[in-house]
Each structure stands twice: as C-alpha cells, then as structure tokens.
C-alpha cells in the first residue's frame, strides 16, 4: 500500500536534446535506450521520441521521455566553445555533463542525475557509481629506452584492467 499519492503513481519526465546536426544526440539516445552505438550517420528529420522506464533509489518509478530534435531544424545553429558553455551553465545554475555515446561513459548517470534533480532527489555516491559501466582496457608496456609518445608494446602477455 502507498503511504502517499505520490508513491502510487509513476512519474513522467520529458527531456529535449537540442544541438547542431551531427553532434551525437541520436547516438546518445540510442546508447541510453538500448546500449548500442553505430558510427553510421542518419540525420533526424523533425523529432524522434524515445522512452525508458527506470527506478530511482527509494523505489521511485519514472518514465523518461527523450525528445531528439533534428539539428537541421534549428534556425540559429552555431558552435559554442566549451569554456563559454561552462560559464553560461554556472551563471544560470545549470548542470553540465560530458558523455560518450560510443563508450557509454556517463550516459546513464547523466540522465539519472537529471531525473533525480528534476524530482528534488539527491543521489548518494554509491547510487551514482551503480550507473557507471565497467570499462575494460588493454595495458601495454613500453620498451625500456624508448621515448614517451613513441612507445611500442612489448611482446609479452597483456593484462586487462577494470576501472570502477
């Protein structure tokens, strides 16, 4: 049984992804929704709608609606330098995230943080870390005496490193 009406109903939040054509908005949505990534470019015509149901800590059910707005439909496209982007966000109290649709880095966490913030919830560090994918990388060893930047892997067995 629900203790309050808010607990009985699922929350619905809508986020619009807006930006220049070819910046990866559709790739970001695809990575979040299905975990996949493709390098093939297909411009979005108009708006694509995607949804994903998530459960926030505390059992809060949320349907996330992502609106992928085609970049060619924007009237005033222009590139914004990273430092100006950061300054604008800081001046207006906005959150900003750097994500990678290719690796999935920060994608789920970014959206979970935006959802939690919109609902007035605060995520613990442990809850945030649950959203980070494990990234595997091969470790190569440089030959002794070779200048850095020109390192060649040593012909020995490689190791796998998992960063969490």
N, C-alpha and C positions, 0 to 999 in steps of 0.2 A: 504494500500500500504506500502511496506517496504521502510525504509529510507536508508538501505544499503543492499548489497547482503548477509551479514552475518545474518541479521534478517530474511531473506526469507527462509533460509534452516535450517532444523533440524540438530542438532549436534549429532554425534555418538561417544561414548567413550567406550573403552574396558578395563576392569579390570580383571586381573587373580588372583584368590585366590589360593595360594600355601602354603602348610604346611603338616605336618605329618598326616598320616592316623588316623582318629578318632578324629580330633581336632575340628570338627564342621563346616567345610567350607560349606558343602552341606546344613546343617541346617540353616546357616546364609543366604545363597541364597534363600532357601525356605521361610524363615521369611520375607525377603525383598520383594520377588516377590509376595507372596500370603498371608502373615500374619500368616501362620500356622507353627506349630512346632510338631515334633514327636520324641519320645525317641528311636524309632526303628532305628537300625543302618544298613545301606545299603552302603557298600563301593562303591565309584565312580570308574568305570572302564574307564580309559582313561580320557576324558574331557567331562563335561556336559556344555551346553551353555544355558543361560537364558537371556532374555531381559525384560526391563521395561521402559516405556516412562514416563518421568517426565517433569514438567515445573518449571524452576527456576524463582526466582523473576525477574521481568522485562520482563516476557513472553518468556524466552529462552527455546525453546523446545529441549529436549535431549533424545536420546535413549541410555540407559545404557545397555551395553553388559557385562554380568558376565561370566567369564570362570572359572568353578570349576574343578581344576586339581586334579585328584585322587592322594591321598597321597602315595599309594603303588607304584606309577610310579616314585617317586622321587628316584634318585640314592643315594644321600647323606643325609639321614634323620638323624636329631639329635635335641634334645630338646635345647632350648635356655632360659636361666634364664631371668626373667623379667628385672632385672637391666641391663643386657648386651644388651637386646633388646632396652631399653630406651637409653642407651649410644650410641649404633650404630645409632639409628634414629636421635639423637641430633647431632652427629658428621657429619652426611650426609645430614642434613636439611630435614629429612623426618617427615611426620606427623604420629602419632601413636594413635590408638583408642582402648579402651576396650569396647566390645559389648557383648550382651547376646542374642543369638538366642531364648532361652527359653522364656524370658520375653519381648524381643523386644527392650530392653533398648539400646539406642544409634545406633541401626542398620540403620534406615532411615537417621538419622542425619549424621552418619559417611559417608555414600555413597553420600549424598547431599553435604557435605563439600569437599569430594574428587572430585566430578564433578565440583563444583564451582571453586576449586583451579586449576584444570586442564584447565578450561576456563578463568582463570585470573579474576574471580569474587570474591567479598567479601560479605559474608552474614552478615546481621545485627543480633543482638541478638534476636530480635523478630522473624526474619525469621528462625533462628535456633530453637527457642523454639516451633515453629509450628510443627516441626518434632518429638518432644518428645511425646511418648504415655502417657496417664494418667494411673498411676499405683494405683490400689486400694489395701489397706492392712487393715487387721483387727487389732484393737488396743485392747490389753488385759491389764488388771490391775493386778498387783501383790498383794498378801495378805500382809497386814502390818506385819512386824516382820520376813518375810521370806528372807533369804539371797539372794542377787542377783545371777543370774545364776541358781537358783533353784526355780524361780518364777512359781507359778501356777495361771492360770486365775481365777479371782473372778467370782462367779456365778451371774453376773449381765448382763444386756443387753450390747452388744458390739457396738462400733461405727465404722463407716467407715471413713477413712481418704484418701483424694485425694491430691496427691502431684503434683504440676505443676512447 
